[in-house]
């Protein structure tokens, strides 16, 4: 295995993952930057809060594709380059890291749900489908995209270890899952507080500005005592 080629493959996967399609597609379709409303997360779920379903679907598809494509290409070159399962998994992890910290967008990325799903589908389609089924079940019953993503991420490494034979690829999958859950830290707090947005809910309006200052502290105007006396004389 050539270390230089492997390093180049990891960097290319990271660069592909750094393409923030939520921002790119929103700009092309004349929408607001998804980092400026809702959760501020450049991902399909937050783009959906803009009310544009087509933009959200395109974001979801391309975010998944940028995780899927590098791994598929790596699998095609695996025999020729002598890559093992760990290297293939690390290439998928590099694409995922690109989404989280995109070099082209000031390292302000999303949470990586769609990109992680694309990586899993390429590594093992059955693992990807099992993880996707977990997401769908939790999302349908709870209506919380974040809760569904956390549950799917938590189960993915265990599916790989318990259903399929344990292999080195489980390590990158576990790292990816832990990072994905960590990126949902704010959502976990909102879920516990009961303030998390549900699927399809539009971005909330900005909070109203501060109320005008009350003038209650000012003393009411009173007639001058001399004026009262003058009125009395008439």
N, C-alpha and C positions, 0 to 999 in steps of 0.2 A: 504494500500500500504506500503510495506516494503522499507524504505529509503535505507538500506544497499544494497538490491538487485538492486534497481534502480540506485544507484551510480555505482555498479559493471557493470551493463548493459551499462551505459554511458562510462565508462572507456574501456570496451571491444569494443564498437563501435568506440571509438577514436583510439584504437590500430589497428583495422582493417583498418580504414581510413588512418592510417599512413604508410601502405604498398604502397610505391611509385612504381607502376608497370611500369611506363615509364623507370625508372632506372633499375629495376629488369629484365624486358624483354630485354632491350638493352644490358645488361651484358650477359644474357643467349644466345643472338643471335650474340654476338661479335661485337656490334655496339658501337660507341662513347657514352659517357654519355650525355644525352640530355641537361644537365645543362651547357655543354661546347660549345654549338653552337646555332645558330639561336637566338631565344628570351631568351634562357637559362631556359625556363619553362619546368619542367618535366611533360609534358602532351602529349596527342595523336597528337595534331596539330604540335607541335615542333618535335616529333619523325618522323612525315611524311616528314619533311624537310630533313631528312637523306636520303630520297629516298626509304626507305623500307616500303612498304604499309602494309605488313603482320604484322610487328612490331607495326605500328600505330594502326591497327585494334585490335590487341590483347590488346594494352594499353587502347584503348577506352572501350573495352568490360570489362576488369577487373576493371578499374577505376569506371565504372558504377555499376558493380556488388558489389563492396565494399560499395557503398552507398545504394544499393537495399537490400542486404542480411540482415544487422542488423535491418532494419525497418520491413521486412517481418517476421523475427523471433520474433520481439517485438509484432507485430500484432497477431501472433499465441499464444503468452503468455499473451496477453492483459487482457482477461477475468479472467484467473487464478490469475494474479498478481494485478489486479485492476488498471491497468494503463489507464489514459485518453488520449485524443487526444494530449494534450500538451506534455505529457511524451514521446509519440511515436514520435512526431515531434522533441523533444530535442535529442532523440537517433539518428535520422537522421542527425541533426545538428552536433552532436558529431563526426559522421563519416566524415562529410564534413570538420570540423575543423582539423581532423587528416590528411586529404589530404593537407590542406593549411599549417599546421605546423606539419609535421610528426616527431614523437619522435625518429624513427629509422634512420632518415636521417638528423640529425642536425637541425631539424625544417625548412628545406629548401624545401618547397613544391610547388605545382602547383596552378592553379587558380580555380580548382574545378568544371569545367563545366560538365564533364562526371559524376562525383560523385554526383553533385547536381541533374542531370537528373535521376540518379538511385534512389535517395531519393524520388523525386517527383513521379516517376513511381510506387514506392511501397506505398506511402501515398495515391495516387489517380491516377490510370492509365490514366483516361481521362485528368486530369490536366497535367500529364507528356506528353501525346500525343499532347495536345494543345501547351505546351511550346516547344516541339520538332518541331512542325509544324512552330512555329514562327521562331525558329532558322534556319530551312531549307529554308524558304521563303527569309529571309534576306541574308543568305549565298549564295543562288543561284543567287540572283540579284546583290549583292555587291561583292561577292567573298572574303569577309573579315570574317574570323571565329570569330575574336574578336568582331566586330560590331554585328554579329548574337548572340553571347553569351550575350552581354550587353542588347540587345533588349529583348531576351528571359527572362533574369533575371528580367528586369524591369516589364515585363507583368505578370510573374508568380503569385505574390501576388494578383494582381488585378483579375486575372482569378479565383483564389480561393474565393475571397470575392464577386465578382459580379456574377459568374456563379453558383458556389456551395454555400451552406449556410455558412455564417460566423461562424467560429469556432476558438478555441484556437490554432489549428495547423497552422493557418495563421501567427502567430507570429514567430515561428521558420523559416517558409518559407520566411518571409520578412527579417529576420536577415541574412539568407543565401544569399538572393538576393543582399542585400546591400554589404555584404562582397565580393561577386563575382564581382560586379561592381567596388568596391574599388581596388580589385586585378588587374583590367584591367586599372589602372590609366595610366601606361606607354603606353598602346595601344591606349587609348583615345588621348593622346598627339601626337602619331604618326599618328593617323587618321586625326587629325586636321592639321598636317603638311604635309600630303600626302605621308608619308614614311612608312606606315604600309605594312607588307608583306601580299600577297594574299594567298588563299588556294592552297596548292600543290606546292608553290614556295620553291625551295631548299634553304638551308642555304647559305647566302652570303659568299663569300671568305673573309678571313681576310684582313684588309686593308694593303696596301703596306707599307713597311718601309720608313723611312725618306729618302729623296733624298740625294745623296752624296753631300758633301759640295763643293761649287764652289771655284775655285782657281782664280777667277777674281780679287780678291784683291791683288794677288801677281803681282809684276811688271814684265813685260816681260824682258827676258834676252837680254842685249845689249852688243855689242862688246866694250871692253875697248878702250878708246880713243887712247892709245899708240899702240894698235893693228892696228887701222885704219891708223895711221901714218906710221906704218911699211909696211902696204899693199900699201900705196901710194908711198913709196920710191922704191918699186920694180916695 
